[in-house]
């Protein structure tokens, strides 16, 4: 028996397929396009072909993410918050707080015994998200992939006062004209995002173990910035992009077992 979780996010479409023993057979991610249903099918079929499975061999497909209704072959749709909790709990059973910074939103989730106690989200503004970094990366003409290691070389982070991407871009230009070092500028950008997100998530009361997920969790500069602000280390999944899809696959298995009258084994 095999189970699939599909996470249709604003920036990336992800699929995770597991077997009945909770073993991950494949993780696959690709940029999200305009035609969600066609892309979801392609990503799903590509993943199956890699592990030599047919669509009929998948017992249950659960879709999540903001584009989850555009997965016509899914058996059920579910909130990404619920799926995120399931995926993180499977990887970090002692996790109490999730900080998730993706391409278009930032979320905080408070967990208790692997269940969602509360959550908070910023999905109305690019500030505090990966998109904010992308815009500033273009302005600085520095690849986003270089931001992490460059910021680690900073001596004194620049204070960024504007969270609006337009005004922040102008502020960076002014910093450069004043001769501020690029390492310090990038570190300041990371700190600006961190302060916005940590202040938001702290409404839930941040407690260890804290797990940092989604795209910005691969940025070493962001990881250090968050750790400096909250005062203790954070845990990073090996594949921080796919924790939501993993949770969807785990919940797909749980739902299938329940529907078949086999309990929660």
N, C-alpha and C positions, 0 to 999 in steps of 0.2 A: 504494500500500500504506500502511496506517495501523496504528498500534500504540498500545495503551492500558495505562497503569499505574494500578492502584487501590490506595490506601492507606487501610485501614479502621483508623483510630486510635481511641483511647479518647475523644477529645474531638471530632475532626473526621474526616469521610470526604472523601477527595480523589481526583480523577481528573485525569490528564494524558494528552492524546492527541498523538502526534507522527506525522509522515510519514516516508517512507523517507530523507529528507535530514536527519533529526534536528531538523527545525523543529517547534517547539511550536505546535500549532494552537489548543489551549485548555487552560486550567487551571480547575478548578472545585472548590470546597470547601463543605461544609455540615456543621452539627453532627451528630455521630453519634447516632443514636437507638437504641432497644432492639431493633428488628427489622432487623438488619444486612443480611440478604439483600434485603429489599424496598427499603431505602434505597440500597444499592449499585446496584441496577437502576435506580432513579429518577435518581440522580446521573449514572450512565452515559448513560441515555437523554436526559436534559436536556442534557448536554454535546454529545451527537451532534446533537441538534436545532438547537443554536445554530450549529454549523458545517455543517449540512445534509448529514450523513452518516447512513447506516443502520447498524444493528448488524452486518449481513452484510459491510459494507465494512471492518470491523476485522479484520486478519489474525491478530492474536494479542493476548490480554488476560492480563496477569500481575497477580496480587493479592498484596498484602503487608500488613503491619500486624498487630496482635493479633487482628483479626477477619477475617483473610484467608480462612479456611476457609468463611466465610459469603458467598462470592461464587461462586455456582454456575455462572455463565457464564464463569469464568476458565479459561484453558487450563492454567495452572500457578500454584502458590503459592510464595512465596519469602520468606526472612527480611528484615525491614526493615533490618537492619544491612547486608546485601549490597546492597540497593537504595539505601540512603542513600549508600553509598560510590560507587556508579555515578552517582547524580545529582549529588553534590558534585564528583566528578572531572570530569564533563562541563562544569560551570560554572567550576571552579577547578582546572585541571590540576596545579597545584603544591601543592595542599592536602596536609598531613601529619597534621593533627589536626582532628577534628570534635567540637564541643561542641553537644549537642542537648538542649534543655530543653523538654519538651512539657507537656501537661496533667496526665499521671499518672506520667510517669517522666523520668529524666534519663540521658543516655548519653554516653559518650566513645568515639570510634573512632579508631584509629591507622591511617593509610594509607601504602602504599608503591606507587608507580606505579599509583595508583587502586584497588589491592586492599586488602582488610582484612587488616591484620597482627595486630591485637588489638582487643578492645573491652571495655568495662565498663559496667554498667548498675545504676541504682537504680530498681526498680519495686515495692518492697515498702512504701514509706512516702511520704506526700504531701510531706514536707519536701524542699525543693530542686526543686520542680516548680511548674508553673503553678497547680495546685490550691491549693498553699500560699498563693500570692498572692491567689487568688480569695477564700479564707476571710478573709484579713486585709483585703481590700478591703471585704468585707461588714461586718467589724467596725468599720472606720474610716468606713464610709458614704461612700466615695470611689470613683468609677468606676475600674475597673482600667485603662482606656485613659488615665487621667490620671496614673498612677503614674510613667511615664517622665519627663515634663517637670517634674513636681513634685520628683522626687528630684534633678534637675539643679540645683535651686536650694538644695540643702542646704549648710550651712556645716560642720557637724560631725555625721557620721552617728552615730545611736544604736547602741550595741552590743546586738544581740539575742542572748540566751544560750540560749533555748529553741527547739529545732527542731520539737518537737511542736506541731501547729497549735493545740491547746487551750491549752497553756501559753503559746505565743507570743502568742495573742490576749489573755490576761490580762496579759502583760508589756507589750503595746502600751497597754492601758488604763492601766496604772500609769505609763507614760511620759507619757501625755497629762495625767494627774492631777498630774504633777510639772512640767507646763508646757513640756515639750519640744515644739519646733516640728514640725509635721506633715511638712515637707520632710525634716528630719533623721531622723524616724522611718521614712519610706518608704525613704530611702537606706540606713538600717540594715537594713531588711528585704531589700533587694536584695543588700547585702553578705553577709548571713547565707546567702542562697541561693547566692551566688557561692562563698563559702568552702567550703560543703559540696560543691558540684559540682566546683570546681577541684581540691580535695583528692582527690576520687575520680578525676577524669580524669588527674591528675598521676601516678597509679600507672603510666600508660602512657607517661609523659614527654611533656609538652606541647611541641610544636615548631611554629614557623611554617612554612607558612601555616596559621593556624587559621581554620576556618569555623564560624560560630555559626548554628545552624538551629533550626527549630520555632517555636512560638508566642512564647516570650519573646525571641526575636531581634528582634521588632518593638518591644520596650521599650527606648527609648534609655537609660534609667537602668541597666538590666541590662547593656547593651552597655558602657557606661562602667565599670561596676563590674568586669566581667570583664577589660577591658583594663587597668584599674588593678592588678588582682591578678596578672595574668600578665606584665605589663610590656611588652606590645607590642600593636599594633592587631589586631583580628579582622576578617575579611571576612564580609559579610552578603549572602546571595542576595536578589535583587529580590523573590522570593516564597519566604520561608523555610519556609512551611507545606508546600510541595509538592515539596521536593527528593527525598523518598522515592518519591512517585508518579512523578516524572520518571525516577528511576533504574529504577523498575519498567518504565516504557514503553521505555526504552533497552534494558534486558535482554530485554524481550519481542521487540524487533526482532532482537537478537543470537541469541536462541534460535530464532526463526522461520527466520532465514537458515541457521543450522546444520542445522536439521531438513530444510530444502529443499536442502541440499548446496551452498549458495552462499557458504560461508566466513563471515568476520567483517567484510565490507566495510561 
